[in-house]
Amino acid sequence: MKNKENPYIPFDATITSIKELNRFSKSYRFDSPEIRELNYEPGQFFEITIYGVGQSVIGATDSMFDEGFELAVLNTGGLVSSKLHQLEVGNVVGIRGPFGKPFPMDEFKGKNMLFICAGIGFWPVRSAIKHVLANRSDFGKMNVILGVREPSLFCYVNEVEEWIARDDITVQQTVDGIPEGEQWNGEVGLITVLTDKFEIDNPEDWVVLCVGPPVAFKFIGMSLNNRGFTDDQIYVSLERKMKCGIGKCNNCLIDGRVYVCQNGAVFTLAEVKALPGGLD
């Protein structure tokens, strides 16, 4: 729940579990009375405060259909992520949110869904994937494309394997390269290797949710355009640009008029392309 009197004040939340996703990343579950009253939607984000250290924007990685509240964190070497990776079960952090415009999942009902996740872009998209799986009859076909730099960086591996075993979802994966000593029998190449091969008869029946480095949106968008998708069908998240979450710090301001944290973080690719610097 947002602090209605002062949106700058976080509520306390206790870490209830920590799981290692890969050598750089961990997922955290939290609990508090406020969390039990949350009603966040896929694509929204939160501010995590490490008291005495700082705060950071993190997108929700699960859906409200799950028990608890989960966020995944990459250790970038910064003060907040480094400290968070040192915390243990039982430690307390501050949370503000949810903030931002979510993926309009109700508008997507009846559509075929294509999820494209580059790197840690999988984390915020995962909440939307889980939403569709929990409401599977409301949607059409479902395809997930995952791309990471190297095989050891894939996350939620067991969960993805469960998806692969289902007959109502198609999952494809690729890696940029295979370092010496690692094993990989799948596709090798940038994520556009898979989008270039995506075959559809009626692109107008599809919606695309794509999250990853903003620089990748241009090339993924071009690949999808070649498959018949329009930029209005492609939804992206610019959450990496955000800081305060409430449109006060100007860190996420684009073209002097659009606050990512307030007007996004979810946009169509058409909207992003129309903003000078939107893909920077």
C-alpha positions in Angstrom: 0.0 0.0 0.0 1.3 3.5 -0.7 1.8 5.8 2.2 -1.1 8.2 1.6 0.2 10.9 3.8 3.8 10.9 2.6 4.8 8.8 -0.5 8.5 9.2 0.5 8.0 7.1 3.6 8.5 3.4 3.1 6.9 0.7 5.2 9.0 -2.0 6.9 9.1 -5.5 5.4 10.9 -8.6 6.6 12.8 -10.9 4.3 11.3 -14.3 4.6 13.3 -16.2 2.0 16.3 -15.7 -0.3 17.1 -17.8 -3.4 20.2 -17.6 -5.7 19.1 -17.2 -9.3 22.6 -17.2 -10.7 26.1 -16.0 -9.5 25.1 -12.4 -9.8 21.4 -12.4 -8.9 19.1 -13.4 -6.0 15.4 -13.3 -5.4 13.8 -12.1 -2.2 10.4 -12.7 -0.6 9.1 -10.2 1.9 6.2 -10.1 4.3 4.5 -7.3 6.3 0.9 -6.3 7.1 1.1 -3.7 4.3 2.3 -6.3 1.8 -0.7 -8.4 2.5 -2.9 -5.4 1.4 -1.0 -4.8 -1.8 -2.8 -5.0 -5.1 -0.1 -4.5 -7.7 -0.3 -5.4 -11.3 2.3 -6.9 -13.8 4.7 -4.2 -14.9 4.5 -2.1 -11.8 7.6 -1.4 -9.7 8.7 -0.7 -6.1 11.3 1.3 -4.3 13.4 -0.8 -2.0 15.2 1.1 0.8 18.2 -0.3 2.7 18.1 1.9 5.7 21.3 4.0 6.1 22.4 3.0 2.6 20.0 4.1 -0.1 17.1 3.0 -2.3 16.6 1.4 -5.7 13.8 0.8 -8.2 12.9 -2.9 -8.7 10.1 -4.4 -10.7 7.9 -7.1 -9.2 8.8 -10.5 -10.5 5.7 -12.5 -9.5 1.9 -11.9 -9.7 -0.7 -11.4 -7.0 -1.7 -15.0 -7.5 1.4 -16.2 -5.6 1.8 -16.3 -1.9 4.0 -13.5 -0.6 5.8 -10.8 -2.5 8.9 -11.3 -4.6 11.6 -9.1 -6.1 14.8 -10.2 -8.0 18.0 -8.2 -7.6 21.1 -8.1 -9.7 24.3 -7.2 -7.8 25.6 -4.4 -10.0 28.3 -3.5 -7.5 26.4 -0.4 -6.3 25.8 0.4 -2.7 22.2 -0.7 -2.5 22.4 -3.9 -4.6 25.6 -4.9 -2.9 24.2 -4.4 0.6 21.0 -6.2 -0.3 23.0 -9.2 -1.4 24.6 -9.3 2.0 21.3 -9.3 3.9 19.8 -12.5 5.4 16.4 -13.9 6.2 14.9 -11.9 9.0 16.5 -8.6 8.0 14.2 -5.6 7.5 14.1 -3.3 4.5 11.8 -0.4 3.5 9.4 -0.7 0.6 7.5 2.0 -1.3 4.9 1.4 -4.0 3.5 0.0 -6.1 4.2 2.7 -8.7 3.8 3.2 -12.4 1.5 2.2 -15.2 1.2 -1.6 -15.5 0.8 -3.8 -18.6 -2.9 -3.5 -19.6 -3.6 -7.2 -19.1 -7.4 -6.8 -19.4 -7.0 -5.2 -22.8 -5.0 -8.2 -23.9 -7.7 -10.8 -23.2 -8.5 -12.9 -26.3 -5.1 -12.0 -27.8 -2.1 -14.3 -28.5 0.8 -13.3 -26.3 4.4 -13.1 -27.2 6.9 -12.4 -24.3 10.4 -11.3 -25.2 12.8 -11.2 -22.4 16.4 -10.0 -22.8 18.7 -10.6 -19.8 17.2 -9.5 -16.6 14.2 -8.2 -18.5 12.7 -11.6 -17.8 12.1 -10.6 -14.2 9.4 -8.0 -14.7 7.9 -9.9 -17.6 7.6 -13.0 -15.5 4.8 -11.4 -13.5 2.8 -11.0 -16.7 3.6 -14.5 -17.8 2.4 -15.9 -14.5 -0.7 -13.7 -14.8 -1.6 -15.3 -18.1 -0.9 -18.8 -16.9 -3.2 -18.2 -13.9 -5.9 -17.0 -16.3 -5.0 -19.2 -19.2 -8.5 -19.4 -20.7 -8.6 -15.7 -21.2 -5.8 -15.6 -23.7 -4.9 -17.3 -27.0 -1.5 -18.7 -27.9 1.4 -18.1 -25.7 5.1 -17.9 -26.7 8.1 -16.9 -24.5 11.5 -16.0 -25.9 14.4 -15.8 -23.5 17.9 -14.5 -24.2 20.9 -14.1 -21.9 24.6 -13.5 -22.4 25.7 -17.0 -21.5 24.0 -20.2 -20.3 24.9 -19.8 -16.6 22.9 -16.5 -16.5 19.5 -18.1 -17.1 17.2 -17.6 -14.1 14.2 -19.5 -12.7 15.5 -22.5 -14.6 13.2 -25.1 -12.9 10.1 -22.9 -13.5 11.0 -22.5 -17.2 11.5 -26.2 -17.5 7.9 -26.7 -16.1 6.6 -24.2 -18.8 8.5 -26.1 -21.5 6.7 -29.3 -20.4 3.3 -27.8 -20.8 1.4 -28.1 -24.1 -0.2 -24.6 -23.9 3.0 -22.5 -24.0 6.0 -22.4 -26.3 9.4 -21.4 -24.8 12.5 -20.6 -26.9 15.9 -19.7 -25.5 19.2 -18.4 -26.8 22.6 -17.3 -25.5 24.9 -14.7 -27.0 27.9 -17.1 -26.6 29.2 -20.1 -24.7 32.2 -19.5 -22.5 34.8 -22.2 -22.1 33.7 -24.8 -19.6 29.9 -24.2 -20.0 27.5 -26.5 -21.8 24.7 -25.4 -24.0 22.8 -27.4 -26.7 20.3 -24.7 -27.7 20.3 -21.6 -30.0 23.4 -19.3 -30.0 23.0 -15.7 -31.0 21.3 -12.5 -30.0 17.7 -12.6 -29.2 16.7 -11.4 -32.6 17.9 -14.8 -33.9 14.7 -16.1 -32.5 12.4 -13.2 -33.3 13.6 -13.4 -36.9 12.4 -17.0 -37.0 9.0 -16.3 -35.4 6.3 -17.6 -37.7 2.7 -16.3 -37.6 -0.2 -16.1 -40.0 -2.1 -13.2 -38.4 0.2 -10.7 -36.6 -2.8 -8.5 -35.8 -4.0 -11.1 -33.4 -0.9 -10.8 -31.2 0.4 -8.6 -28.4 4.1 -8.4 -27.6 5.6 -7.7 -24.1 9.3 -7.0 -24.4 11.7 -6.0 -21.6 15.4 -5.7 -21.7 18.1 -3.1 -22.3 16.5 -0.1 -24.1 19.1 -0.3 -26.8 17.8 -3.7 -27.7 14.3 -2.4 -28.3 15.3 -0.9 -31.6 16.6 -4.1 -33.1 13.9 -6.3 -31.6 11.3 -3.9 -33.0 12.8 -4.0 -36.4 12.8 -7.8 -36.3 9.2 -7.9 -35.3 8.2 -5.2 -37.9 9.6 -7.6 -40.5 7.3 -10.3 -39.1 4.2 -8.0 -39.6 4.0 -6.5 -36.1 3.4 -2.8 -35.7 5.0 -0.7 -33.0 1.6 -0.2 -31.3 1.4 -3.9 -30.6 4.8 -4.0 -28.8 4.8 -3.0 -25.1 8.1 -2.3 -23.4 9.3 -1.1 -20.0 11.7 1.7 -19.4 12.1 1.1 -15.6 15.9 1.3 -15.7 15.6 5.1 -16.0 13.7 5.6 -12.7 14.8 6.7 -9.3 12.3 8.4 -7.0 9.2 6.8 -8.4 6.9 9.8 -8.0 8.0 12.3 -10.6 10.0 14.6 -8.3 13.7 13.9 -9.0 13.6 14.4 -12.8 16.0 11.4 -13.2 13.6 9.6 -15.6 12.3 12.7 -17.4 12.4 12.3 -21.2 12.2 15.2 -23.6 11.3 17.5 -20.7 7.7 16.3 -20.6 7.4 12.5 -19.9 8.1 11.0 -16.5 8.8 7.3 -16.9 7.8 6.6 -13.3 4.4 8.4 -13.7 3.6 8.0 -17.5 5.2 4.5 -17.6 7.1 2.5 -16.9 5.1 0.6 -19.6 4.9 2.2 -23.0 4.2 1.0 -26.5 7.3 1.0 -28.7 5.5 3.6 -30.9 5.3 5.9 -27.9 9.0 5.4 -27.0 10.1 6.0 -30.6 8.2 9.3 -30.6 10.2 10.6 -27.6 13.6 12.1 -28.4 16.1 10.0 -26.4 13.5 7.4 -25.6 15.7 4.5 -26.7 18.9 5.8 -25.1 
